Amino acid sequence: MTIRAKERQLPHRERKTDPHHNFQGFQQGPTAGTGASPPTVNGARGHTVSLHPGIPVGPDVHEVLWSQISKRKRIVKSSNGTIEYFGAEECKRRITLHPGNFSLEIRDLQRGDAGEYEVTVTAGSGAENKTTVRLEVSAGTGAPPPTVNGALGHSVSLPPGIPVGPDVREVEWRRTSPRTRIVKSSNGTIEYFGSEEYKRRVTLHPGNFSLEIRDLRREDAGEYEVTVTTGSGAENNMTVRLEVSVCWKSEHSESLEMFVLFIKEMMGLNAQSPCGGRELLSRCDELVLTVNVFGQMLHQMAAGCG
């Protein structure tokens, strides 16, 4: 009888110390049970970061809870496939819990986002695992992200812009608007996302983790973000902007250049007598200037296509 009574009391004690209901179980500072400082993720104001649970997540996961322990508040909970977000609506709009790996994505970073975060993973058996990660938010440069220029139908490579060493565990490229994943390299395995047609146009180069996009289209223009994660769990994020312009170095530009030459011939123009047809055109000077400027623009656009 005594043993059964203790067994009945056990769930009550677990609920009492469950961090889902209060913050008694939160670990301040080091990762729980290790005595070591938690891994740090660095982000810049206005940018995006992903906080990974750092715990093996198996198919028997019953519940996952992310909390910001430095401010003693819950952020998001996934329980039996149902995701619930907490806090102000403005905060909810900036965060996403990814069900695949239970990473916490925070967009449009603000100074108040800095601090320590704790994730609690509960298995179906009731066993819990906790880990802590620290988020540092720097002021950033305030400048727009670097821009890479490409031409319609051509290829371009987006560099990660982050020093990539031998201890890299994972690299992921994403579009920021619309927010879509493109490719991820994890422990040497590369996985592409999106339609088959899009997959055929992109390549992640393992040597420097640059993203190559072929047969550029207008919709490829926009901001791209890369996240580099080291073996220690530290993350670095970088954003780059891709501009896609129309390339005039084609049969169309040649046709237009021929049109310019035709107009000059019709006007009787040449280098020695730029206004040979003045008696026919009262505003020859203005027309010659327009034609010459138009020709120079064509040459400049063709030269810019490389």
C-alpha positions in Angstrom: 0.0 0.0 0.0 2.8 2.4 0.9 4.6 1.8 -2.4 1.4 2.4 -4.4 0.8 5.7 -2.5 4.2 6.9 -3.5 3.7 6.0 -7.1 0.5 8.0 -7.1 2.3 11.0 -5.7 5.1 10.9 -8.2 3.2 12.6 -11.1 2.2 15.3 -8.6 5.8 16.0 -7.7 6.8 16.1 -11.4 4.2 18.6 -12.2 5.3 20.8 -9.3 8.8 21.1 -10.6 7.9 21.0 -14.3 9.3 24.2 -15.9 6.2 24.2 -18.1 4.3 25.5 -15.1 7.0 27.5 -13.2 10.6 28.3 -13.6 12.0 26.3 -10.7 13.8 23.9 -13.0 15.6 26.6 -15.1 19.4 26.5 -15.2 21.0 29.9 -15.1 24.4 30.1 -16.9 26.1 26.8 -17.8 24.3 24.0 -19.6 22.5 21.8 -17.2 24.7 19.0 -15.7 27.9 19.9 -17.5 29.3 22.9 -15.7 30.4 24.3 -19.0 29.2 27.6 -20.5 26.4 27.2 -23.0 27.1 27.5 -26.7 26.7 31.0 -28.2 24.9 32.0 -31.3 25.8 35.4 -32.7 23.3 37.6 -34.7 22.9 41.2 -35.7 20.0 43.5 -35.2 17.4 43.2 -38.0 18.8 39.8 -39.1 17.7 36.2 -38.5 19.1 33.4 -36.3 18.2 29.8 -35.6 18.7 28.3 -32.1 19.2 24.5 -32.3 18.1 22.2 -29.4 21.5 20.5 -29.3 19.7 17.3 -28.1 19.1 14.2 -30.2 15.4 14.4 -31.1 13.9 11.0 -31.9 10.4 9.9 -33.0 9.2 9.4 -29.4 9.2 13.1 -28.6 6.1 14.0 -26.7 6.8 17.7 -26.0 9.3 20.5 -26.8 9.3 23.8 -24.9 11.5 26.8 -25.7 11.9 29.5 -23.0 14.0 32.6 -22.6 15.3 32.0 -19.1 17.0 35.4 -18.7 13.6 36.9 -18.9 11.7 34.0 -17.3 9.2 33.6 -20.1 7.9 30.8 -22.3 8.2 31.3 -26.1 6.8 28.3 -27.8 5.6 24.7 -27.0 5.1 21.7 -29.3 2.9 19.0 -27.8 1.8 16.0 -29.7 2.2 17.8 -33.0 0.3 21.0 -31.8 2.4 24.2 -31.7 1.5 27.0 -29.3 3.2 30.4 -29.2 3.3 32.7 -26.2 3.8 36.4 -25.6 2.9 39.5 -27.5 1.6 39.3 -31.1 4.7 41.3 -32.3 6.9 38.6 -30.8 4.9 35.7 -32.2 5.2 37.1 -35.7 9.0 37.0 -35.4 9.5 33.4 -34.3 9.0 30.0 -35.8 9.5 26.5 -34.3 10.5 24.1 -37.0 8.9 20.7 -36.3 11.6 18.8 -38.2 14.5 19.5 -35.8 12.7 21.7 -33.2 15.0 24.6 -33.9 13.8 28.1 -32.9 14.1 30.7 -35.6 14.0 34.4 -34.6 13.6 37.0 -37.3 14.2 40.8 -37.2 16.5 40.5 -34.2 16.3 43.1 -31.5 18.5 43.9 -28.5 15.9 42.5 -26.1 16.3 39.1 -27.8 19.8 38.6 -26.4 20.1 36.3 -23.4 20.0 32.6 -22.5 17.4 30.2 -23.9 16.5 26.8 -22.7 14.8 24.0 -24.5 13.2 21.1 -22.7 12.6 17.9 -24.8 10.2 15.4 -23.2 9.9 11.8 -24.5 6.8 9.7 -24.4 8.2 7.9 -21.4 8.3 11.2 -19.5 12.1 11.4 -19.5 13.3 15.0 -20.0 16.4 16.5 -21.5 17.4 20.1 -21.2 20.0 22.3 -22.8 20.8 26.0 -22.8 22.1 28.2 -25.6 23.1 31.9 -25.4 22.1 34.4 -28.0 24.3 37.5 -28.5 22.8 40.4 -30.6 25.2 42.9 -32.0 24.3 46.3 -33.3 25.4 45.4 -36.8 26.7 47.9 -39.3 23.4 49.5 -40.1 24.4 49.2 -43.8 22.5 47.2 -46.3 23.8 43.7 -47.1 26.4 43.3 -49.8 25.0 43.0 -53.3 25.8 40.5 -56.1 24.7 41.5 -59.6 23.7 38.9 -62.2 22.1 39.0 -65.6 19.0 37.3 -66.8 19.7 33.8 -68.2 23.3 33.8 -66.8 24.9 32.3 -63.7 26.0 33.8 -60.4 27.7 32.6 -57.2 26.7 34.0 -53.8 29.6 33.8 -51.3 28.8 33.0 -47.7 30.9 36.0 -46.5 31.8 34.1 -43.4 35.2 32.4 -42.6 34.6 28.7 -43.1 37.0 26.5 -41.2 37.4 22.7 -41.0 35.2 22.5 -37.9 32.0 23.4 -39.9 29.2 21.0 -39.1 26.3 22.5 -41.0 25.7 25.2 -43.6 22.2 26.3 -44.8 21.2 28.8 -47.5 17.7 30.3 -47.4 15.7 33.0 -49.2 14.5 35.6 -46.7 11.6 36.8 -48.9 9.7 34.7 -49.5 11.1 32.7 -46.6 12.2 29.4 -48.2 15.0 26.9 -47.6 17.3 26.2 -50.6 20.1 23.8 -49.5 21.7 22.4 -46.4 25.0 20.7 -46.0 25.2 18.7 -42.7 28.2 16.5 -41.9 29.1 16.2 -45.6 25.6 15.4 -46.8 24.0 17.9 -49.1 20.1 18.2 -49.3 18.3 20.5 -51.7 14.8 21.9 -51.2 12.1 23.2 -53.5 10.8 22.1 -56.9 12.8 19.7 -59.1 13.1 22.5 -61.7 14.6 24.8 -59.1 17.0 22.1 -57.7 18.4 21.7 -61.1 19.4 25.4 -61.2 21.3 25.6 -57.9 24.5 24.0 -56.6 26.2 24.3 -53.2 30.0 24.1 -53.6 31.4 22.1 -50.6 34.8 23.8 -50.9 33.7 27.3 -49.9 30.0 26.8 -49.4 29.1 29.4 -52.1 25.6 29.1 -53.7 25.6 28.9 -57.5 22.4 29.8 -59.3 22.1 29.2 -63.0 19.8 30.4 -65.7 18.9 33.5 -63.6 15.3 34.7 -63.6 13.7 37.9 -62.3 12.1 36.1 -59.4 15.6 35.0 -58.2 16.3 38.6 -57.1 16.1 39.3 -53.4 17.9 38.6 -50.1 19.6 35.3 -49.3 20.8 34.2 -45.9 23.4 31.7 -45.0 23.9 30.1 -41.5 27.2 28.4 -40.7 27.2 26.2 -37.6 30.5 24.8 -36.1 31.0 21.6 -34.2 30.7 23.4 -30.9 27.2 24.7 -31.9 28.3 28.3 -32.5 26.4 30.0 -35.4 27.2 32.8 -37.7 24.7 34.4 -40.1 25.2 36.5 -43.2 22.9 38.1 -45.7 23.6 38.9 -49.3 21.3 40.6 -51.9 21.0 39.4 -55.5 20.1 41.8 -58.2 19.0 40.4 -61.6 19.2 42.7 -64.6 18.4 42.3 -68.3 21.5 41.5 -70.3 21.7 43.3 -73.7 24.7 41.3 -75.0 22.5 39.3 -77.3 21.0 39.3 -80.8 18.7 42.1 -79.6 21.6 44.5 -78.8 23.2 43.7 -82.2 19.9 44.6 -83.9 19.6 47.9 -82.0 23.2 48.8 -82.9 22.4 48.1 -86.6 19.4 50.4 -86.2 21.7 53.2 -84.9 24.0 52.7 -87.9 21.0 52.7 -90.3 19.7 56.1 -88.8 23.1 57.6 -89.3 23.3 56.4 -92.9 19.8 57.8 -93.7 20.9 61.1 -92.2 24.1 61.1 -94.3 26.2 61.4 -91.1 29.8 60.5 -90.8 32.8 61.4 -88.6 33.9 64.2 -90.9 30.4 65.7 -91.5 28.3 64.9 -88.4 25.5 67.1 -89.8 25.6 66.4 -93.5 21.8 66.3 -93.7 21.2 69.7 -92.1 19.2 71.0 -95.0 16.7 68.1 -94.4 16.6 68.1 -90.6 16.4 71.4 -88.9 17.3 69.8 -85.5 20.2 67.7 -86.7 22.4 68.5 -83.7 19.9 67.2 -81.1 19.2 64.1 -83.2 22.8 63.3 -83.6 23.4 63.7 -79.8 20.5 61.4 -79.1 21.6 58.7 -81.5 25.2 58.8 -80.2 24.1 58.6 -76.5 21.8 55.7 -77.3 24.7 53.9 -79.0 27.0 54.5 -76.0 24.3 53.1 -73.6 24.0 49.9 -75.7 27.8 49.4 -75.5 27.9 50.0 -71.8 25.0 47.5 -71.2 26.7 44.9 -73.3 30.0 45.4 -71.5 28.3 44.9 -68.1 27.1 41.4 -69.0 30.6 40.0 -69.0 
